[in-house]
Amino acid sequence: VQLVESGGGLVQPGGSLRLSCAASGFTFSSYIMSWYRQAPGKEREFVATISSNGAETNYADSVKGRFTISRDAARNTVYLQMNSLKPEDTAVYYCNAYRQLLLRKNDYWGQGTLVTVSS
């Protein structure tokens, strides 16, 4: 199982970035996909999630209206479009894949990609 994030980098406040997470080794279409982030000195926090079929999304209040999560079943990839970035969005962003079937849970994480918002 692999989740490989990419697209992080340095961006000025007000700018945009698109993160990608390429999944392999599991049935992508069966998993809820999410993005989390961890800022320096803080705990990891939820950012956004998308249902297995892509029909439902949910966002943290801090990013609602600025970030958009999407998924491409043909490419086994989930995206996070981040607009109007703020310095407080600076963090390592992690991709997560989750599925629960009856009592069995599968929970996978990527290695993270760093986003720095600074002038």
GUFI-51009 format. One record per atom (N, C-alpha, C): atom name; x, y, z. Coordinates in nm, 3 decimals. Atoms other than C-alpha are relative to their C-alpha. Layout:
<pts>
+-------+---------+---------+---------+
: atome :       x :       y :       z :
+-------+---------+---------+---------+
:    CA :       X :       Y :       Z :
...
+-------+---------+---------+---------+
</pts>
This chain:
<pts>
+-------+---------+---------+---------+
: atome :       x :       y :       z :
+-------+---------+---------+---------+
:     N :   0.085 :  -0.120 :   0.000 :
:    CA :   0.000 :   0.000 :   0.000 :
:     C :   0.088 :   0.124 :   0.000 :
:     N :  -0.074 :  -0.126 :   0.004 :
:    CA :   0.130 :   0.343 :  -0.092 :
:     C :  -0.094 :   0.117 :  -0.021 :
:     N :   0.062 :  -0.130 :   0.023 :
:    CA :   0.000 :   0.696 :  -0.063 :
:     C :   0.114 :   0.099 :  -0.014 :
:     N :  -0.112 :  -0.089 :   0.028 :
:    CA :   0.238 :   0.946 :  -0.221 :
:     C :  -0.053 :   0.139 :  -0.028 :
:     N :   0.043 :  -0.139 :   0.016 :
:    CA :   0.169 :   1.316 :  -0.172 :
:     C :   0.103 :   0.078 :  -0.080 :
:     N :  -0.088 :  -0.092 :   0.074 :
:    CA :   0.310 :   1.586 :  -0.396 :
:     C :  -0.072 :   0.133 :  -0.015 :
:     N :   0.059 :  -0.130 :   0.028 :
:    CA :   0.255 :   1.950 :  -0.481 :
:     C :   0.024 :   0.105 :   0.106 :
:     N :  -0.029 :  -0.098 :  -0.101 :
:    CA :   0.370 :   2.116 :  -0.163 :
:     C :   0.111 :   0.095 :  -0.042 :
:     N :  -0.106 :  -0.097 :   0.032 :
:    CA :   0.605 :   2.413 :  -0.158 :
:     C :  -0.022 :   0.130 :   0.072 :
:     N :   0.009 :  -0.133 :  -0.058 :
:    CA :   0.647 :   2.777 :  -0.072 :
:     C :  -0.090 :   0.087 :  -0.086 :
:     N :   0.093 :  -0.086 :   0.072 :
:    CA :   0.368 :   3.016 :  -0.167 :
:     C :  -0.026 :   0.124 :   0.083 :
:     N :   0.029 :  -0.124 :  -0.071 :
:    CA :   0.286 :   3.376 :  -0.079 :
:     C :  -0.144 :   0.000 :   0.051 :
:     N :   0.139 :  -0.013 :  -0.047 :
:    CA :  -0.021 :   3.465 :   0.123 :
:     C :  -0.091 :   0.046 :  -0.114 :
:     N :   0.093 :  -0.028 :   0.108 :
:    CA :  -0.323 :   3.477 :  -0.104 :
:     C :   0.018 :  -0.087 :  -0.122 :
:     N :  -0.028 :   0.086 :   0.114 :
:    CA :  -0.171 :   3.227 :  -0.343 :
:     C :  -0.073 :  -0.132 :   0.006 :
:     N :   0.068 :   0.129 :   0.013 :
:    CA :  -0.282 :   2.881 :  -0.449 :
:     C :   0.102 :  -0.112 :  -0.019 :
:     N :  -0.075 :   0.123 :   0.025 :
:    CA :  -0.145 :   2.528 :  -0.450 :
:     C :  -0.100 :  -0.112 :  -0.020 :
:     N :   0.080 :   0.121 :   0.011 :
:    CA :  -0.284 :   2.194 :  -0.557 :
:     C :   0.085 :  -0.120 :   0.044 :
:     N :  -0.066 :   0.121 :  -0.047 :
:    CA :  -0.179 :   1.887 :  -0.363 :
:     C :  -0.061 :  -0.121 :  -0.067 :
:     N :   0.045 :   0.126 :   0.056 :
:    CA :  -0.201 :   1.540 :  -0.511 :
:     C :   0.042 :  -0.115 :   0.091 :
:     N :  -0.033 :   0.121 :  -0.076 :
:    CA :  -0.204 :   1.200 :  -0.345 :
:     C :  -0.029 :  -0.120 :  -0.090 :
:     N :   0.013 :   0.117 :   0.087 :
:    CA :  -0.142 :   0.899 :  -0.567 :
:     C :  -0.005 :  -0.126 :   0.084 :
:     N :   0.022 :   0.120 :  -0.080 :
:    CA :  -0.273 :   0.574 :  -0.422 :
:     C :   0.028 :  -0.125 :  -0.081 :
:     N :  -0.023 :   0.129 :   0.064 :
:    CA :  -0.168 :   0.219 :  -0.501 :
:     C :   0.000 :  -0.110 :   0.105 :
:     N :  -0.007 :   0.115 :  -0.089 :
:    CA :  -0.191 :  -0.126 :  -0.352 :
:     C :  -0.128 :  -0.033 :   0.074 :
:     N :   0.129 :   0.028 :  -0.061 :
:    CA :  -0.554 :  -0.114 :  -0.246 :
:     C :  -0.110 :   0.048 :  -0.094 :
:     N :   0.113 :  -0.035 :   0.087 :
:    CA :  -0.900 :  -0.069 :  -0.396 :
:     C :  -0.044 :   0.142 :   0.030 :
:     N :   0.019 :  -0.144 :  -0.024 :
:    CA :  -0.906 :   0.310 :  -0.417 :
:     C :  -0.149 :   0.038 :   0.010 :
:     N :   0.141 :  -0.040 :   0.007 :
:    CA :  -1.276 :   0.331 :  -0.501 :
:     C :  -0.081 :  -0.044 :   0.122 :
:     N :   0.071 :   0.047 :  -0.120 :
:    CA :  -1.370 :   0.159 :  -0.174 :
:     C :   0.032 :   0.082 :   0.124 :
:     N :  -0.051 :  -0.071 :  -0.116 :
:    CA :  -1.196 :   0.406 :   0.053 :
:     C :  -0.046 :   0.145 :   0.006 :
:     N :   0.014 :  -0.141 :  -0.028 :
:    CA :  -1.288 :   0.737 :   0.207 :
:     C :   0.140 :   0.060 :   0.000 :
:     N :  -0.130 :  -0.067 :   0.008 :
:    CA :  -1.002 :   0.975 :   0.130 :
:     C :  -0.008 :   0.135 :   0.071 :
:     N :  -0.001 :  -0.123 :  -0.079 :
:    CA :  -0.903 :   1.264 :   0.352 :
:     C :   0.137 :   0.065 :  -0.005 :
:     N :  -0.123 :  -0.074 :  -0.023 :
:    CA :  -0.642 :   1.531 :   0.403 :
:     C :   0.001 :   0.048 :   0.144 :
:     N :  -0.027 :  -0.052 :  -0.133 :
:    CA :  -0.498 :   1.618 :   0.741 :
:     C :   0.124 :   0.087 :  -0.009 :
:     N :  -0.122 :  -0.080 :  -0.004 :
:    CA :  -0.229 :   1.864 :   0.838 :
:     C :   0.051 :   0.011 :   0.142 :
:     N :  -0.064 :  -0.017 :  -0.130 :
:    CA :   0.015 :   1.917 :   1.118 :
:     C :   0.097 :   0.116 :  -0.008 :
:     N :  -0.086 :  -0.117 :  -0.007 :
:    CA :   0.165 :   2.255 :   1.190 :
:     C :   0.108 :  -0.022 :   0.105 :
:     N :  -0.108 :   0.016 :  -0.098 :
:    CA :   0.493 :   2.290 :   1.383 :
:     C :  -0.050 :   0.020 :   0.142 :
:     N :   0.037 :  -0.011 :  -0.140 :
:    CA :   0.435 :   2.226 :   1.751 :
:     C :  -0.147 :  -0.026 :   0.031 :
:     N :   0.143 :   0.024 :  -0.021 :
:    CA :   0.070 :   2.133 :   1.702 :
:     C :  -0.036 :  -0.143 :  -0.035 :
:     N :   0.047 :   0.134 :   0.032 :
:    CA :  -0.132 :   1.815 :   1.677 :
:     C :  -0.054 :  -0.005 :  -0.144 :
:     N :   0.057 :   0.018 :   0.132 :
:    CA :  -0.245 :   1.672 :   1.347 :
:     C :  -0.150 :   0.032 :   0.005 :
:     N :   0.141 :  -0.037 :   0.003 :
:    CA :  -0.584 :   1.810 :   1.245 :
:     C :  -0.063 :  -0.033 :  -0.134 :
:     N :   0.077 :   0.029 :   0.119 :
:    CA :  -0.853 :   1.724 :   0.996 :
:     C :  -0.012 :   0.123 :  -0.089 :
:     N :   0.016 :  -0.109 :   0.096 :
:    CA :  -0.872 :   1.934 :   0.679 :
:     C :  -0.124 :  -0.023 :  -0.087 :
:     N :   0.111 :   0.026 :   0.093 :
:    CA :  -1.112 :   1.770 :   0.431 :
:     C :  -0.011 :  -0.149 :  -0.024 :
:     N :   0.023 :   0.139 :   0.030 :
:    CA :  -1.268 :   1.439 :   0.338 :
:     C :  -0.096 :  -0.013 :  -0.118 :
:     N :   0.088 :   0.027 :   0.113 :
:    CA :  -1.441 :   1.289 :   0.035 :
:     C :  -0.041 :  -0.147 :   0.007 :
:     N :   0.051 :   0.137 :  -0.009 :
:    CA :  -1.660 :   0.981 :   0.023 :
:     C :   0.059 :  -0.088 :  -0.109 :
:     N :  -0.061 :   0.095 :   0.093 :
:    CA :  -1.561 :   0.669 :  -0.165 :
:     C :  -0.047 :   0.020 :  -0.144 :
:     N :   0.049 :  -0.024 :   0.136 :
:    CA :  -1.781 :   0.758 :  -0.464 :
:     C :   0.012 :   0.145 :  -0.043 :
:     N :  -0.020 :  -0.140 :   0.033 :
:    CA :  -1.694 :   1.126 :  -0.453 :
:     C :  -0.121 :   0.088 :   0.014 :
:     N :   0.124 :  -0.077 :  -0.003 :
:    CA :  -2.049 :   1.236 :  -0.389 :
:     C :  -0.008 :   0.096 :   0.118 :
:     N :   0.010 :  -0.083 :  -0.121 :
:    CA :  -1.995 :   1.384 :  -0.044 :
:     C :   0.138 :   0.049 :   0.041 :
:     N :  -0.123 :  -0.059 :  -0.052 :
:    CA :  -1.731 :   1.617 :   0.093 :
:     C :  -0.030 :   0.071 :   0.131 :
:     N :   0.013 :  -0.072 :  -0.126 :
:    CA :  -1.670 :   1.778 :   0.428 :
:     C :   0.132 :   0.070 :   0.028 :
:     N :  -0.118 :  -0.082 :  -0.021 :
:    CA :  -1.429 :   2.046 :   0.541 :
:     C :   0.008 :   0.052 :   0.143 :
:     N :  -0.019 :  -0.072 :  -0.125 :
:    CA :  -1.281 :   2.192 :   0.855 :
:     C :  -0.047 :   0.144 :  -0.020 :
:     N :   0.049 :  -0.138 :   0.012 :
:    CA :  -1.430 :   2.533 :   0.928 :
:     C :   0.110 :   0.095 :  -0.044 :
:     N :  -0.111 :  -0.091 :   0.029 :
:    CA :  -1.087 :   2.691 :   0.894 :
:     C :   0.035 :   0.006 :  -0.149 :
:     N :  -0.035 :   0.002 :   0.143 :
:    CA :  -1.060 :   2.596 :   0.524 :
:     C :  -0.123 :   0.007 :  -0.089 :
:     N :   0.123 :   0.001 :   0.077 :
:    CA :  -1.424 :   2.598 :   0.416 :
:     C :  -0.008 :   0.124 :  -0.089 :
:     N :   0.009 :  -0.111 :   0.095 :
:    CA :  -1.473 :   2.810 :   0.105 :
:     C :   0.132 :   0.033 :  -0.067 :
:     N :  -0.132 :  -0.027 :   0.060 :
:    CA :  -1.099 :   2.816 :   0.029 :
:     C :   0.062 :  -0.126 :  -0.061 :
:     N :  -0.058 :   0.127 :   0.046 :
:    CA :  -1.005 :   2.448 :  -0.016 :
:     C :  -0.108 :  -0.086 :  -0.064 :
:     N :   0.091 :   0.093 :   0.065 :
:    CA :  -1.163 :   2.189 :  -0.243 :
:     C :   0.069 :  -0.135 :  -0.014 :
:     N :  -0.052 :   0.136 :   0.014 :
:    CA :  -1.109 :   1.815 :  -0.222 :
:     C :  -0.074 :  -0.069 :  -0.115 :
:     N :   0.060 :   0.074 :   0.111 :
:    CA :  -1.169 :   1.593 :  -0.525 :
:     C :   0.079 :  -0.130 :  -0.019 :
:     N :  -0.069 :   0.126 :   0.026 :
:    CA :  -1.079 :   1.247 :  -0.648 :
:     C :  -0.024 :  -0.043 :  -0.144 :
:     N :   0.004 :   0.049 :   0.137 :
:    CA :  -1.008 :   1.085 :  -0.983 :
:     C :   0.017 :  -0.151 :   0.006 :
:     N :  -0.004 :   0.146 :  -0.012 :
:    CA :  -1.096 :   0.716 :  -0.988 :
:     C :   0.090 :  -0.063 :  -0.107 :
:     N :  -0.081 :   0.055 :   0.109 :
:    CA :  -0.920 :   0.659 :  -1.320 :
:     C :   0.149 :   0.009 :   0.032 :
:     N :  -0.141 :  -0.020 :  -0.034 :
:    CA :  -0.592 :   0.788 :  -1.177 :
:     C :   0.033 :  -0.044 :   0.143 :
:     N :  -0.021 :   0.038 :  -0.142 :
:    CA :  -0.638 :   0.658 :  -0.819 :
:     C :   0.067 :   0.114 :   0.076 :
:     N :  -0.064 :  -0.119 :  -0.057 :
:    CA :  -0.559 :   1.009 :  -0.704 :
:     C :  -0.105 :   0.089 :   0.066 :
:     N :   0.083 :  -0.098 :  -0.067 :
:    CA :  -0.709 :   1.252 :  -0.458 :
:     C :   0.076 :   0.132 :   0.001 :
:     N :  -0.059 :  -0.133 :   0.010 :
:    CA :  -0.648 :   1.625 :  -0.481 :
:     C :  -0.052 :   0.091 :   0.112 :
:     N :   0.045 :  -0.107 :  -0.089 :
:    CA :  -0.664 :   1.924 :  -0.251 :
:     C :   0.040 :   0.131 :  -0.065 :
:     N :  -0.024 :  -0.133 :   0.058 :
:    CA :  -0.699 :   2.258 :  -0.427 :
:     C :  -0.010 :   0.101 :   0.113 :
:     N :  -0.006 :  -0.097 :  -0.109 :
:    CA :  -0.597 :   2.531 :  -0.185 :
:     C :   0.014 :   0.140 :  -0.057 :
:     N :   0.000 :  -0.138 :   0.047 :
:    CA :  -0.681 :   2.892 :  -0.264 :
:     C :   0.002 :   0.096 :   0.118 :
:     N :  -0.001 :  -0.105 :  -0.103 :
:    CA :  -0.646 :   3.217 :  -0.070 :
:     C :   0.077 :  -0.047 :   0.123 :
:     N :  -0.078 :   0.058 :  -0.109 :
:    CA :  -0.373 :   3.061 :   0.138 :
:     C :   0.044 :   0.106 :   0.101 :
:     N :  -0.037 :  -0.088 :  -0.109 :
:    CA :  -0.288 :   3.212 :   0.474 :
:     C :   0.124 :  -0.057 :   0.071 :
:     N :  -0.116 :   0.053 :  -0.074 :
:    CA :   0.028 :   3.185 :   0.688 :
:     C :  -0.038 :  -0.113 :   0.095 :
:     N :   0.043 :   0.104 :  -0.094 :
:    CA :  -0.171 :   2.973 :   0.933 :
:     C :  -0.032 :  -0.133 :  -0.069 :
:     N :   0.014 :   0.127 :   0.073 :
:    CA :  -0.214 :   2.711 :   0.659 :
:     C :   0.133 :  -0.074 :  -0.011 :
:     N :  -0.131 :   0.065 :   0.004 :
:    CA :   0.157 :   2.635 :   0.689 :
:     C :  -0.001 :  -0.127 :   0.084 :
:     N :   0.005 :   0.130 :  -0.069 :
:    CA :   0.187 :   2.267 :   0.780 :
:     C :   0.052 :  -0.107 :  -0.095 :
:     N :  -0.019 :   0.119 :   0.081 :
:    CA :   0.281 :   1.923 :   0.661 :
:     C :  -0.139 :  -0.059 :  -0.023 :
:     N :   0.131 :   0.052 :   0.037 :
:    CA :  -0.021 :   1.789 :   0.474 :
:     C :   0.011 :  -0.150 :  -0.030 :
:     N :  -0.001 :   0.144 :   0.011 :
:    CA :  -0.099 :   1.419 :   0.494 :
:     C :  -0.127 :  -0.051 :  -0.067 :
:     N :   0.111 :   0.069 :   0.064 :
:    CA :  -0.320 :   1.201 :   0.278 :
:     C :  -0.036 :  -0.124 :   0.082 :
:     N :   0.047 :   0.115 :  -0.077 :
:    CA :  -0.532 :   0.935 :   0.448 :
:     C :  -0.105 :  -0.077 :  -0.079 :
:     N :   0.101 :   0.088 :   0.059 :
:    CA :  -0.729 :   0.639 :   0.316 :
:     C :  -0.059 :  -0.085 :   0.111 :
:     N :   0.066 :   0.070 :  -0.110 :
:    CA :  -0.987 :   0.477 :   0.542 :
:     C :  -0.118 :  -0.079 :  -0.053 :
:     N :   0.116 :   0.083 :   0.031 :
:    CA :  -1.233 :   0.194 :   0.512 :
:     C :  -0.033 :  -0.086 :   0.121 :
:     N :   0.042 :   0.093 :  -0.103 :
:    CA :  -1.436 :  -0.002 :   0.763 :
:     C :  -0.104 :  -0.094 :  -0.058 :
:     N :   0.093 :   0.104 :   0.042 :
:    CA :  -1.604 :  -0.330 :   0.670 :
:     C :  -0.030 :  -0.085 :   0.123 :
:     N :   0.040 :   0.066 :  -0.125 :
:    CA :  -1.796 :  -0.472 :   0.965 :
:     C :   0.097 :   0.043 :   0.110 :
:     N :  -0.089 :  -0.036 :  -0.111 :
:    CA :  -1.534 :  -0.483 :   1.242 :
:     C :   0.144 :   0.026 :  -0.047 :
:     N :  -0.136 :  -0.015 :   0.050 :
:    CA :  -1.228 :  -0.456 :   1.016 :
:     C :   0.021 :   0.142 :  -0.053 :
:     N :  -0.035 :  -0.135 :   0.044 :
:    CA :  -1.069 :  -0.115 :   0.972 :
:     C :   0.132 :  -0.003 :  -0.074 :
:     N :  -0.125 :  -0.023 :   0.071 :
:    CA :  -0.805 :  -0.022 :   0.716 :
:     C :   0.026 :   0.150 :  -0.002 :
:     N :  -0.031 :  -0.141 :  -0.020 :
:    CA :  -0.630 :   0.307 :   0.774 :
:     C :   0.143 :   0.022 :  -0.046 :
:     N :  -0.133 :  -0.020 :   0.058 :
:    CA :  -0.337 :   0.421 :   0.558 :
:     C :   0.034 :   0.149 :  -0.005 :
:     N :  -0.048 :  -0.140 :   0.002 :
:    CA :  -0.124 :   0.737 :   0.566 :
:     C :   0.116 :   0.014 :  -0.098 :
:     N :  -0.116 :  -0.034 :   0.080 :
:    CA :   0.114 :   0.903 :   0.328 :
:     C :   0.110 :   0.061 :   0.086 :
:     N :  -0.116 :  -0.052 :  -0.073 :
:    CA :   0.450 :   1.052 :   0.422 :
:     C :  -0.008 :   0.151 :   0.023 :
:     N :   0.020 :  -0.142 :  -0.019 :
:    CA :   0.332 :   1.411 :   0.396 :
:     C :   0.073 :   0.086 :  -0.101 :
:     N :  -0.064 :  -0.101 :   0.085 :
:    CA :   0.415 :   1.716 :   0.188 :
:     C :  -0.011 :   0.135 :   0.069 :
:     N :  -0.006 :  -0.125 :  -0.075 :
:    CA :   0.519 :   2.050 :   0.332 :
:     C :  -0.054 :   0.116 :  -0.082 :
:     N :   0.052 :  -0.123 :   0.057 :
:    CA :   0.323 :   2.364 :   0.254 :
:     C :   0.042 :   0.116 :   0.091 :
:     N :  -0.043 :  -0.117 :  -0.075 :
:    CA :   0.476 :   2.694 :   0.361 :
:     C :  -0.060 :   0.123 :  -0.065 :
:     N :   0.063 :  -0.122 :   0.049 :
:    CA :   0.277 :   3.015 :   0.325 :
:     C :   0.069 :   0.117 :   0.068 :
:     N :  -0.081 :  -0.107 :  -0.056 :
:    CA :   0.503 :   3.313 :   0.369 :
:     C :   0.038 :   0.099 :  -0.109 :
:     N :  -0.046 :  -0.102 :   0.093 :
:    CA :   0.600 :   3.640 :   0.207 :
:     C :   0.150 :   0.019 :   0.010 :
+-------+---------+---------+---------+
</pts>
